[in-house]
Amino acid sequence: MRILTLALLVLGLCRGQGTDECRPSALNIPGAQYPCVYPDHRATFRVVAPDAQKVQVKVGQAFDLVKGQDGVWTVTTTPLVVGFHYYSVVVDGVTVADPSTRTFFGSGWDNSGIEIPEGPDADYYLPKDVPHGQVSQRWYYSKVTGKWRRCYVYTPPDYETGKTRYPVLYLLHGWGENEQGWHTQGHADLILDNLIAEKKAKPMIIVMDNLNAAKPGEDARIFSARWLWPAPAPGSSAPRFGLANFTGATFTEMMLADLIPMIEKTYRVLPGREHRAMAGLSMGGMQTFLTTLANLDKFTYIGGFSGSTGGRGGPFDAKTSNNGVFADAEAFNKKVKVLFLGIGSMEGPNTRNFSEALTKAGIHNIYFESPGTAHEWLTWRRCLYDFAPRLWR
């Protein structure tokens, strides 16, 4: 009953009138005025909760709302970084999603979302009057996991009416997200529609799968967002769940045995490594490197967006990292046409340092830095926008 009461109180977020200066977020449900966004990227939130003792909005950091005499709680945040942000409302210690916005699966649950506009010239991920591809759901049975799985598949414009076969990009989400992320938060379909229309990218199929995969008997909690890093210390009796226990081996096996064969049987696909790319963001980037670097006979294009190379511990050594895949630079460069390393400028120097170390070792790679962004969806949209035109050229 208390949760229901709080949910009804939070409904007050969609009441009231915004100002001409503070525009409703593009992710609000129809008619909802709050949250609204100012030109300087501040955002105002409202909660009608007359009996509450404390109300917060968590959007990156927590902001305390102030209660007015009418029982309406409000807050205007400091300027937020441009792009997409998950957020939640906390009323007297109970965390809920804001029903005045669409919900987006991230951090292991359905969060609210707010979009801080990037600017009038940044329309590469917005719908335009160009031919549009289609995004469909595809269910398939995985013999490796013993379960039915779902992926989202983008097919380019004219796929339905033509006979052309296309190369494939396998594109992964990050930790705590799922196969919907690149379509709903990342706008991968719109990015490709616009690039293809401008003849900046080759038409391609994009497969967006869920990187969480466990065999029968494996504890799937190692992939759950509720089991956080770090894992318990060695010798502890506590269960070791979380990223520390993540190897990616099951997903790789599942992808090679189940996903790729299903895609190449179901869609008009150009088979073979020359027509196959893989990329991912954050944990999906880590999975991408774990899968591709161990299977260079199956992939030619590799992209990591804020993602680890899969190397574990210690400084980078080209001769030993990832089982020595970088030891022979000439052989590696012949096999991999694009090795893309993307990062937000606010995420730190590790990716740039890794790129420089690869270059020093003779490994061809592309370093991309998204200006002014951190570990967030705008970084990854920009990465895809730069990465996709480099494929199959």
Number of C-alpha atoms within 10 A of each C-alpha: 6 8 12 9 11 20 20 14 18 24 17 20 25 25 17 12 13 17 12 8 11 20 17 26 22 17 18 23 16 12 11 21 25 27 28 26 28 19 13 13 20 16 24 22 21 26 28 23 24 14 10 14 10 15 26 24 24 14 17 12 9 15 19 16 20 16 20 11 7 9 14 19 23 21 19 18 19 12 14 17 19 19 19 20 20 22 22 19 25 20 21 13 11 13 17 19 21 26 19 23 23 17 21 21 19 22 16 15 14 17 22 24 26 24 24 24 18 14 10 6 6 9 14 17 20 12 14 13 8 13 12 19 20 16 18 11 14 15 12 15 14 19 13 18 19 11 14 10 15 19 17 21 25 22 25 22 19 14 19 11 7 9 9 12 15 21 21 30 24 20 26 30 30 25 19 16 24 22 23 21 22 25 17 13 22 21 19 22 25 21 20 30 28 23 20 22 17 10 11 15 21 19 27 26 28 23 26 26 23 21 26 22 23 21 16 12 7 11 11 13 14 22 22 18 17 14 16 14 13 12 16 14 9 8 6 9 8 10 10 19 21 19 18 13 13 14 14 22 14 17 23 21 15 19 20 15 14 18 23 17 12 17 18 14 11 10 15 18 18 17 18 14 18 18 19 24 25 24 28 28 31 21 24 28 28 25 29 31 25 21 23 21 21 16 15 16 13 19 22 24 25 28 30 30 33 28 23 22 19 19 16 10 7 7 10 15 15 20 14 12 18 19 12 13 17 21 18 14 17 12 12 17 17 10 16 22 19 19 21 21 26 28 30 25 17 14 17 11 12 12 23 17 13 17 22 16 16 18 14 11 16 17 22 19 19 15 15 20 20 19 12 13 20 18 16 20 22 25 29 28 23 23 25 24 20 18 24 22 17 15 22 18 7
